[in-house]
Amino acid sequence: MMEFLYFPEDKTEYIPAVIVLVIFMLGAVLAMYFFIKHSKKEAKKVEEQYQDKLDEDHD
């Protein structure tokens, strides 16, 4: 019925898959961290650049 699914009897065969999963998860977390950090820097730069325009709009 579902011969395409393979679940090994020897559970040590899962170790490489878990290691790869952990590596990719750490990479994703690091990428998110750097994207957020860069985004905050850009937002601060835009805020400083257009602060006088924002002040005029509020008055």
PDB file of N, H, CA, C and O in Angstrom:
ATOM      1  N   MET A   1       0.822  -1.191   0.000  1.00  0.00           N
ATOM      2  CA  MET A   1       0.000   0.000   0.000  1.00  0.00           C
ATOM      3  C   MET A   1       0.870   1.261   0.000  1.00  0.00           C
ATOM      4  O   MET A   1       0.713   2.104  -0.883  1.00  0.00           O
ATOM      5  N   MET A   2       1.784   1.412   0.966  1.00  0.00           N
ATOM      6  H   MET A   2       1.912   0.727   1.683  1.00  0.00           H
ATOM      7  CA  MET A   2       2.655   2.585   1.023  1.00  0.00           C
ATOM      8  C   MET A   2       4.111   2.128   1.063  1.00  0.00           C
ATOM      9  O   MET A   2       4.826   2.390   2.030  1.00  0.00           O
ATOM     10  N   GLU A   3       4.545   1.438  -0.005  1.00  0.00           N
ATOM     11  H   GLU A   3       3.964   1.226  -0.791  1.00  0.00           H
ATOM     12  CA  GLU A   3       5.909   0.921  -0.029  1.00  0.00           C
ATOM     13  C   GLU A   3       6.947   2.029  -0.184  1.00  0.00           C
ATOM     14  O   GLU A   3       8.123   1.806   0.105  1.00  0.00           O
ATOM     15  N   PHE A   4       6.540   3.222  -0.634  1.00  0.00           N
ATOM     16  H   PHE A   4       5.585   3.404  -0.869  1.00  0.00           H
ATOM     17  CA  PHE A   4       7.501   4.295  -0.852  1.00  0.00           C
ATOM     18  C   PHE A   4       7.986   4.908   0.463  1.00  0.00           C
ATOM     19  O   PHE A   4       8.996   5.613   0.465  1.00  0.00           O
ATOM     20  N   LEU A   5       7.304   4.664   1.570  1.00  0.00           N
ATOM     21  H   LEU A   5       6.484   4.091   1.568  1.00  0.00           H
ATOM     22  CA  LEU A   5       7.772   5.159   2.861  1.00  0.00           C
ATOM     23  C   LEU A   5       8.802   4.193   3.422  1.00  0.00           C
ATOM     24  O   LEU A   5       8.623   2.976   3.384  1.00  0.00           O
ATOM     25  N   TYR A   6       9.888   4.761   3.946  1.00  0.00           N
ATOM     26  H   TYR A   6      10.034   5.750   3.978  1.00  0.00           H
ATOM     27  CA  TYR A   6      10.961   3.927   4.470  1.00  0.00           C
ATOM     28  C   TYR A   6      11.281   4.374   5.886  1.00  0.00           C
ATOM     29  O   TYR A   6      11.728   5.500   6.105  1.00  0.00           O
ATOM     30  N   PHE A   7      11.056   3.509   6.822  1.00  0.00           N
ATOM     31  H   PHE A   7      10.693   2.594   6.644  1.00  0.00           H
ATOM     32  CA  PHE A   7      11.396   3.768   8.217  1.00  0.00           C
ATOM     33  C   PHE A   7      12.420   2.720   8.638  1.00  0.00           C
ATOM     34  O   PHE A   7      12.074   1.557   8.846  1.00  0.00           O
ATOM     35  N   PRO A   8      13.685   3.133   8.763  1.00  0.00           N
ATOM     36  CA  PRO A   8      14.733   2.145   9.042  1.00  0.00           C
ATOM     37  C   PRO A   8      14.594   1.530  10.434  1.00  0.00           C
ATOM     38  O   PRO A   8      14.166   2.174  11.392  1.00  0.00           O
ATOM     39  N   GLU A   9      14.969   0.271  10.497  1.00  0.00           N
ATOM     40  H   GLU A   9      15.316  -0.252   9.719  1.00  0.00           H
ATOM     41  CA  GLU A   9      14.985  -0.425  11.790  1.00  0.00           C
ATOM     42  C   GLU A   9      16.097   0.132  12.671  1.00  0.00           C
ATOM     43  O   GLU A   9      15.930   0.288  13.880  1.00  0.00           O
ATOM     44  N   ASP A  10      17.238   0.429  12.044  1.00  0.00           N
ATOM     45  H   ASP A  10      17.374   0.301  11.062  1.00  0.00           H
ATOM     46  CA  ASP A  10      18.379   0.986  12.767  1.00  0.00           C
ATOM     47  C   ASP A  10      18.187   2.501  12.880  1.00  0.00           C
ATOM     48  O   ASP A  10      18.341   3.224  11.895  1.00  0.00           O
ATOM     49  N   LYS A  11      17.860   2.964  14.050  1.00  0.00           N
ATOM     50  H   LYS A  11      17.734   2.376  14.849  1.00  0.00           H
ATOM     51  CA  LYS A  11      17.525   4.382  14.248  1.00  0.00           C
ATOM     52  C   LYS A  11      18.730   5.305  14.111  1.00  0.00           C
ATOM     53  O   LYS A  11      18.557   6.522  14.047  1.00  0.00           O
ATOM     54  N   THR A  12      19.949   4.759  14.063  1.00  0.00           N
ATOM     55  H   THR A  12      20.089   3.770  14.115  1.00  0.00           H
ATOM     56  CA  THR A  12      21.121   5.617  13.870  1.00  0.00           C
ATOM     57  C   THR A  12      21.145   6.215  12.471  1.00  0.00           C
ATOM     58  O   THR A  12      21.891   7.163  12.224  1.00  0.00           O
ATOM     59  N   GLU A  13      20.352   5.689  11.555  1.00  0.00           N
ATOM     60  H   GLU A  13      19.745   4.920  11.755  1.00  0.00           H
ATOM     61  CA  GLU A  13      20.276   6.262  10.213  1.00  0.00           C
ATOM     62  C   GLU A  13      19.596   7.627  10.219  1.00  0.00           C
ATOM     63  O   GLU A  13      19.685   8.365   9.238  1.00  0.00           O
ATOM     64  N   TYR A  14      18.925   7.968  11.305  1.00  0.00           N
ATOM     65  H   TYR A  14      18.853   7.369  12.102  1.00  0.00           H
ATOM     66  CA  TYR A  14      18.291   9.278  11.419  1.00  0.00           C
ATOM     67  C   TYR A  14      19.282  10.374  11.811  1.00  0.00           C
ATOM     68  O   TYR A  14      18.996  11.556  11.625  1.00  0.00           O
ATOM     69  N   ILE A  15      20.438   9.997  12.349  1.00  0.00           N
ATOM     70  H   ILE A  15      20.670   9.036  12.500  1.00  0.00           H
ATOM     71  CA  ILE A  15      21.402  10.971  12.864  1.00  0.00           C
ATOM     72  C   ILE A  15      21.853  11.971  11.794  1.00  0.00           C
ATOM     73  O   ILE A  15      21.834  13.171  12.068  1.00  0.00           O
ATOM     74  N   PRO A  16      22.258  11.545  10.591  1.00  0.00           N
ATOM     75  CA  PRO A  16      22.668  12.541   9.583  1.00  0.00           C
ATOM     76  C   PRO A  16      21.538  13.510   9.220  1.00  0.00           C
ATOM     77  O   PRO A  16      21.781  14.698   9.012  1.00  0.00           O
ATOM     78  N   ALA A  17      20.318  13.009   9.144  1.00  0.00           N
ATOM     79  H   ALA A  17      20.120  12.043   9.313  1.00  0.00           H
ATOM     80  CA  ALA A  17      19.190  13.884   8.820  1.00  0.00           C
ATOM     81  C   ALA A  17      18.965  14.906   9.923  1.00  0.00           C
ATOM     82  O   ALA A  17      18.666  16.065   9.636  1.00  0.00           O
ATOM     83  N   VAL A  18      19.100  14.503  11.160  1.00  0.00           N
ATOM     84  H   VAL A  18      19.342  13.561  11.393  1.00  0.00           H
ATOM     85  CA  VAL A  18      18.919  15.433  12.280  1.00  0.00           C
ATOM     86  C   VAL A  18      20.026  16.482  12.277  1.00  0.00           C
ATOM     87  O   VAL A  18      19.770  17.656  12.541  1.00  0.00           O
ATOM     88  N   ILE A  19      21.252  16.065  11.979  1.00  0.00           N
ATOM     89  H   ILE A  19      21.461  15.111  11.764  1.00  0.00           H
ATOM     90  CA  ILE A  19      22.370  17.009  11.934  1.00  0.00           C
ATOM     91  C   ILE A  19      22.144  18.045  10.836  1.00  0.00           C
ATOM     92  O   ILE A  19      22.343  19.239  11.060  1.00  0.00           O
ATOM     93  N   VAL A  20      21.731  17.597   9.659  1.00  0.00           N
ATOM     94  H   VAL A  20      21.569  16.627   9.478  1.00  0.00           H
ATOM     95  CA  VAL A  20      21.460  18.528   8.561  1.00  0.00           C
ATOM     96  C   VAL A  20      20.312  19.457   8.930  1.00  0.00           C
ATOM     97  O   VAL A  20      20.373  20.653   8.643  1.00  0.00           O
ATOM     98  N   LEU A  21      19.275  18.933   9.558  1.00  0.00           N
ATOM     99  H   LEU A  21      19.225  17.962   9.791  1.00  0.00           H
ATOM    100  CA  LEU A  21      18.145  19.757   9.980  1.00  0.00           C
ATOM    101  C   LEU A  21      18.592  20.839  10.960  1.00  0.00           C
ATOM    102  O   LEU A  21      18.185  21.994  10.836  1.00  0.00           O
ATOM    103  N   VAL A  22      19.422  20.474  11.928  1.00  0.00           N
ATOM    104  H   VAL A  22      19.753  19.536  12.029  1.00  0.00           H
ATOM    105  CA  VAL A  22      19.912  21.443  12.910  1.00  0.00           C
ATOM    106  C   VAL A  22      20.755  22.515  12.228  1.00  0.00           C
ATOM    107  O   VAL A  22      20.636  23.697  12.550  1.00  0.00           O
ATOM    108  N   ILE A  23      21.603  22.108  11.289  1.00  0.00           N
ATOM    109  H   ILE A  23      21.700  21.148  11.027  1.00  0.00           H
ATOM    110  CA  ILE A  23      22.446  23.077  10.577  1.00  0.00           C
ATOM    111  C   ILE A  23      21.582  24.073   9.814  1.00  0.00           C
ATOM    112  O   ILE A  23      21.823  25.279   9.876  1.00  0.00           O
ATOM    113  N   PHE A  24      20.580  23.579   9.098  1.00  0.00           N
ATOM    114  H   PHE A  24      20.384  22.600   9.048  1.00  0.00           H
ATOM    115  CA  PHE A  24      19.723  24.481   8.334  1.00  0.00           C
ATOM    116  C   PHE A  24      18.871  25.363   9.239  1.00  0.00           C
ATOM    117  O   PHE A  24      18.621  26.522   8.910  1.00  0.00           O
ATOM    118  N   MET A  25      18.429  24.839  10.357  1.00  0.00           N
ATOM    119  H   MET A  25      18.632  23.897  10.625  1.00  0.00           H
ATOM    120  CA  MET A  25      17.652  25.653  11.291  1.00  0.00           C
ATOM    121  C   MET A  25      18.518  26.773  11.870  1.00  0.00           C
ATOM    122  O   MET A  25      18.059  27.910  11.980  1.00  0.00           O
ATOM    123  N   LEU A  26      19.759  26.469  12.240  1.00  0.00           N
ATOM    124  H   LEU A  26      20.133  25.546  12.151  1.00  0.00           H
ATOM    125  CA  LEU A  26      20.666  27.503  12.734  1.00  0.00           C
ATOM    126  C   LEU A  26      20.941  28.546  11.660  1.00  0.00           C
ATOM    127  O   LEU A  26      20.997  29.742  11.947  1.00  0.00           O
ATOM    128  N   GLY A  27      21.112  28.092  10.426  1.00  0.00           N
ATOM    129  H   GLY A  27      21.066  27.121  10.193  1.00  0.00           H
ATOM    130  CA  GLY A  27      21.310  29.029   9.324  1.00  0.00           C
ATOM    131  C   GLY A  27      20.108  29.944   9.132  1.00  0.00           C
ATOM    132  O   GLY A  27      20.262  31.138   8.878  1.00  0.00           O
ATOM    133  N   ALA A  28      18.909  29.378   9.255  1.00  0.00           N
ATOM    134  H   ALA A  28      18.784  28.407   9.461  1.00  0.00           H
ATOM    135  CA  ALA A  28      17.699  30.191   9.107  1.00  0.00           C
ATOM    136  C   ALA A  28      17.579  31.206  10.231  1.00  0.00           C
ATOM    137  O   ALA A  28      17.201  32.353   9.996  1.00  0.00           O
ATOM    138  N   VAL A  29      17.897  30.793  11.447  1.00  0.00           N
ATOM    139  H   VAL A  29      18.205  29.861  11.638  1.00  0.00           H
ATOM    140  CA  VAL A  29      17.833  31.711  12.587  1.00  0.00           C
ATOM    141  C   VAL A  29      18.851  32.833  12.424  1.00  0.00           C
ATOM    142  O   VAL A  29      18.536  33.996  12.676  1.00  0.00           O
ATOM    143  N   LEU A  30      20.068  32.494  12.004  1.00  0.00           N
ATOM    144  H   LEU A  30      20.323  31.550  11.800  1.00  0.00           H
ATOM    145  CA  LEU A  30      21.089  33.512  11.789  1.00  0.00           C
ATOM    146  C   LEU A  30      20.686  34.476  10.675  1.00  0.00           C
ATOM    147  O   LEU A  30      20.887  35.685  10.793  1.00  0.00           O
ATOM    148  N   ALA A  31      20.122  33.947   9.604  1.00  0.00           N
ATOM    149  H   ALA A  31      19.958  32.965   9.507  1.00  0.00           H
ATOM    150  CA  ALA A  31      19.679  34.806   8.506  1.00  0.00           C
ATOM    151  C   ALA A  31      18.594  35.764   8.990  1.00  0.00           C
ATOM    152  O   ALA A  31      18.633  36.952   8.669  1.00  0.00           O
ATOM    153  N   MET A  32      17.639  35.269   9.747  1.00  0.00           N
ATOM    154  H   MET A  32      17.607  34.304  10.007  1.00  0.00           H
ATOM    155  CA  MET A  32      16.582  36.129  10.280  1.00  0.00           C
ATOM    156  C   MET A  32      17.173  37.210  11.180  1.00  0.00           C
ATOM    157  O   MET A  32      16.766  38.369  11.113  1.00  0.00           O
ATOM    158  N   TYR A  33      18.132  36.831  12.019  1.00  0.00           N
ATOM    159  H   TYR A  33      18.463  35.889  12.073  1.00  0.00           H
ATOM    160  CA  TYR A  33      18.780  37.788  12.912  1.00  0.00           C
ATOM    161  C   TYR A  33      19.431  38.910  12.114  1.00  0.00           C
ATOM    162  O   TYR A  33      19.256  40.086  12.433  1.00  0.00           O
ATOM    163  N   PHE A  34      20.189  38.546  11.069  1.00  0.00           N
ATOM    164  H   PHE A  34      20.332  37.591  10.810  1.00  0.00           H
ATOM    165  CA  PHE A  34      20.878  39.562  10.286  1.00  0.00           C
ATOM    166  C   PHE A  34      19.899  40.416   9.484  1.00  0.00           C
ATOM    167  O   PHE A  34      20.118  41.617   9.329  1.00  0.00           O
ATOM    168  N   PHE A  35      18.821  39.814   8.970  1.00  0.00           N
ATOM    169  H   PHE A  35      18.643  38.838   9.095  1.00  0.00           H
ATOM    170  CA  PHE A  35      17.819  40.602   8.255  1.00  0.00           C
ATOM    171  C   PHE A  35      17.157  41.609   9.180  1.00  0.00           C
ATOM    172  O   PHE A  35      16.965  42.764   8.798  1.00  0.00           O
ATOM    173  N   ILE A  36      16.809  41.195  10.380  1.00  0.00           N
ATOM    174  H   ILE A  36      16.966  40.257  10.691  1.00  0.00           H
ATOM    175  CA  ILE A  36      16.172  42.096  11.336  1.00  0.00           C
ATOM    176  C   ILE A  36      17.136  43.201  11.748  1.00  0.00           C
ATOM    177  O   ILE A  36      16.753  44.368  11.827  1.00  0.00           O
ATOM    178  N   LYS A  37      18.391  42.831  12.013  1.00  0.00           N
ATOM    179  H   LYS A  37      18.702  41.883  11.949  1.00  0.00           H
ATOM    180  CA  LYS A  37      19.401  43.821  12.398  1.00  0.00           C
ATOM    181  C   LYS A  37      19.599  44.855  11.290  1.00  0.00           C
ATOM    182  O   LYS A  37      19.641  46.055  11.561  1.00  0.00           O
ATOM    183  N   HIS A  38      19.718  44.398  10.055  1.00  0.00           N
ATOM    184  H   HIS A  38      19.684  43.423   9.835  1.00  0.00           H
ATOM    185  CA  HIS A  38      19.907  45.297   8.924  1.00  0.00           C
ATOM    186  C   HIS A  38      18.666  46.174   8.718  1.00  0.00           C
ATOM    187  O   HIS A  38      18.782  47.359   8.406  1.00  0.00           O
ATOM    188  N   SER A  39      17.500  45.592   8.891  1.00  0.00           N
ATOM    189  H   SER A  39      17.405  44.629   9.144  1.00  0.00           H
ATOM    190  CA  SER A  39      16.260  46.342   8.716  1.00  0.00           C
ATOM    191  C   SER A  39      16.148  47.467   9.747  1.00  0.00           C
ATOM    192  O   SER A  39      15.714  48.569   9.410  1.00  0.00           O
ATOM    193  N   LYS A  40      16.532  47.205  10.987  1.00  0.00           N
ATOM    194  H   LYS A  40      16.885  46.311  11.260  1.00  0.00           H
ATOM    195  CA  LYS A  40      16.492  48.243  12.019  1.00  0.00           C
ATOM    196  C   LYS A  40      17.469  49.370  11.702  1.00  0.00           C
ATOM    197  O   LYS A  40      17.163  50.541  11.924  1.00  0.00           O
ATOM    198  N   LYS A  41      18.656  49.013  11.179  1.00  0.00           N
ATOM    199  H   LYS A  41      18.905  48.061  10.999  1.00  0.00           H
ATOM    200  CA  LYS A  41      19.624  50.041  10.789  1.00  0.00           C
ATOM    201  C   LYS A  41      19.058  50.906   9.667  1.00  0.00           C
ATOM    202  O   LYS A  41      19.189  52.130   9.700  1.00  0.00           O
ATOM    203  N   GLU A  42      18.432  50.278   8.678  1.00  0.00           N
ATOM    204  H   GLU A  42      18.327  49.283   8.651  1.00  0.00           H
ATOM    205  CA  GLU A  42      17.857  51.020   7.570  1.00  0.00           C
ATOM    206  C   GLU A  42      16.721  51.917   8.047  1.00  0.00           C
ATOM    207  O   GLU A  42      16.610  53.059   7.600  1.00  0.00           O
ATOM    208  N   ALA A  43      15.885  51.426   8.937  1.00  0.00           N
ATOM    209  H   ALA A  43      15.975  50.499   9.300  1.00  0.00           H
ATOM    210  CA  ALA A  43      14.779  52.234   9.455  1.00  0.00           C
ATOM    211  C   ALA A  43      15.310  53.440  10.210  1.00  0.00           C
ATOM    212  O   ALA A  43      14.772  54.541  10.089  1.00  0.00           O
ATOM    213  N   LYS A  44      16.362  53.238  10.986  1.00  0.00           N
ATOM    214  H   LYS A  44      16.800  52.344  11.085  1.00  0.00           H
ATOM    215  CA  LYS A  44      16.955  54.349  11.733  1.00  0.00           C
ATOM    216  C   LYS A  44      17.550  55.377  10.772  1.00  0.00           C
ATOM    217  O   LYS A  44      17.415  56.582  10.987  1.00  0.00           O
ATOM    218  N   LYS A  45      18.207  54.902   9.716  1.00  0.00           N
ATOM    219  H   LYS A  45      18.317  53.924   9.542  1.00  0.00           H
ATOM    220  CA  LYS A  45      18.805  55.793   8.734  1.00  0.00           C
ATOM    221  C   LYS A  45      17.725  56.626   8.031  1.00  0.00           C
ATOM    222  O   LYS A  45      17.892  57.831   7.848  1.00  0.00           O
ATOM    223  N   VAL A  46      16.638  55.994   7.645  1.00  0.00           N
ATOM    224  H   VAL A  46      16.502  55.014   7.794  1.00  0.00           H
ATOM    225  CA  VAL A  46      15.543  56.712   6.989  1.00  0.00           C
ATOM    226  C   VAL A  46      14.911  57.709   7.949  1.00  0.00           C
ATOM    227  O   VAL A  46      14.581  58.831   7.564  1.00  0.00           O
ATOM    228  N   GLU A  47      14.745  57.293   9.201  1.00  0.00           N
ATOM    229  H   GLU A  47      15.013  56.382   9.513  1.00  0.00           H
ATOM    230  CA  GLU A  47      14.163  58.195  10.199  1.00  0.00           C
ATOM    231  C   GLU A  47      15.036  59.429  10.403  1.00  0.00           C
ATOM    232  O   GLU A  47      14.520  60.543  10.491  1.00  0.00           O
ATOM    233  N   GLU A  48      16.343  59.243  10.479  1.00  0.00           N
ATOM    234  H   GLU A  48      16.762  58.338  10.408  1.00  0.00           H
ATOM    235  CA  GLU A  48      17.253  60.379  10.648  1.00  0.00           C
ATOM    236  C   GLU A  48      17.251  61.264   9.401  1.00  0.00           C
ATOM    237  O   GLU A  48      17.320  62.488   9.511  1.00  0.00           O
ATOM    238  N   GLN A  49      17.172  60.659   8.226  1.00  0.00           N
ATOM    239  H   GLN A  49      17.116  59.664   8.136  1.00  0.00           H
ATOM    240  CA  GLN A  49      17.238  61.404   6.980  1.00  0.00           C
ATOM    241  C   GLN A  49      15.990  62.260   6.783  1.00  0.00           C
ATOM    242  O   GLN A  49      16.075  63.375   6.269  1.00  0.00           O
ATOM    243  N   TYR A  50      14.851  61.749   7.185  1.00  0.00           N
ATOM    244  H   TYR A  50      14.782  60.843   7.602  1.00  0.00           H
ATOM    245  CA  TYR A  50      13.594  62.462   6.939  1.00  0.00           C
ATOM    246  C   TYR A  50      12.964  63.003   8.214  1.00  0.00           C
ATOM    247  O   TYR A  50      11.755  63.230   8.259  1.00  0.00           O
ATOM    248  N   GLN A  51      13.762  63.209   9.242  1.00  0.00           N
ATOM    249  H   GLN A  51      14.744  63.024   9.206  1.00  0.00           H
ATOM    250  CA  GLN A  51      13.233  63.686  10.522  1.00  0.00           C
ATOM    251  C   GLN A  51      12.618  65.077  10.376  1.00  0.00           C
ATOM    252  O   GLN A  51      11.558  65.342  10.945  1.00  0.00           O
ATOM    253  N   ASP A  52      13.263  65.965   9.627  1.00  0.00           N
ATOM    254  H   ASP A  52      14.123  65.749   9.166  1.00  0.00           H
ATOM    255  CA  ASP A  52      12.713  67.303   9.462  1.00  0.00           C
ATOM    256  C   ASP A  52      11.369  67.256   8.725  1.00  0.00           C
ATOM    257  O   ASP A  52      10.460  68.020   9.052  1.00  0.00           O
ATOM    258  N   LYS A  53      11.238  66.381   7.752  1.00  0.00           N
ATOM    259  H   LYS A  53      11.975  65.760   7.487  1.00  0.00           H
ATOM    260  CA  LYS A  53       9.964  66.228   7.032  1.00  0.00           C
ATOM    261  C   LYS A  53       8.888  65.695   7.973  1.00  0.00           C
ATOM    262  O   LYS A  53       7.743  66.144   7.920  1.00  0.00           O
ATOM    263  N   LEU A  54       9.242  64.752   8.824  1.00  0.00           N
ATOM    264  H   LEU A  54      10.172  64.388   8.867  1.00  0.00           H
ATOM    265  CA  LEU A  54       8.280  64.205   9.779  1.00  0.00           C
ATOM    266  C   LEU A  54       7.850  65.270  10.788  1.00  0.00           C
ATOM    267  O   LEU A  54       6.682  65.332  11.172  1.00  0.00           O
ATOM    268  N   ASP A  55       8.802  66.111  11.217  1.00  0.00           N
ATOM    269  H   ASP A  55       9.750  66.061  10.905  1.00  0.00           H
ATOM    270  CA  ASP A  55       8.485  67.176  12.161  1.00  0.00           C
ATOM    271  C   ASP A  55       7.519  68.200  11.548  1.00  0.00           C
ATOM    272  O   ASP A  55       6.626  68.698  12.234  1.00  0.00           O
ATOM    273  N   GLU A  56       7.700  68.513  10.253  1.00  0.00           N
ATOM    274  H   GLU A  56       8.425  68.108   9.696  1.00  0.00           H
ATOM    275  CA  GLU A  56       6.820  69.454   9.582  1.00  0.00           C
ATOM    276  C   GLU A  56       5.392  68.908   9.485  1.00  0.00           C
ATOM    277  O   GLU A  56       4.425  69.653   9.644  1.00  0.00           O
ATOM    278  N   ASP A  57       5.270  67.614   9.224  1.00  0.00           N
ATOM    279  H   ASP A  57       6.055  67.009   9.095  1.00  0.00           H
ATOM    280  CA  ASP A  57       3.956  66.985   9.094  1.00  0.00           C
ATOM    281  C   ASP A  57       3.196  66.984  10.412  1.00  0.00           C
ATOM    282  O   ASP A  57       1.967  67.060  10.409  1.00  0.00           O
ATOM    283  N   HIS A  58       3.889  66.902  11.525  1.00  0.00           N
ATOM    284  H   HIS A  58       4.888  66.840  11.527  1.00  0.00           H
ATOM    285  CA  HIS A  58       3.235  66.842  12.828  1.00  0.00           C
ATOM    286  C   HIS A  58       2.805  68.229  13.326  1.00  0.00           C
ATOM    287  O   HIS A  58       1.933  68.340  14.188  1.00  0.00           O
ATOM    288  N   ASP A  59       3.418  69.274  12.782  1.00  0.00           N
ATOM    289  H   ASP A  59       4.126  69.184  12.081  1.00  0.00           H
ATOM    290  CA  ASP A  59       3.077  70.638  13.247  1.00  0.00           C
ATOM    291  C   ASP A  59       1.874  71.195  12.527  1.00  0.00           C
ATOM    292  O   ASP A  59       1.459  72.322  12.798  1.00  0.00           O
TER     293      ASP A  59
END
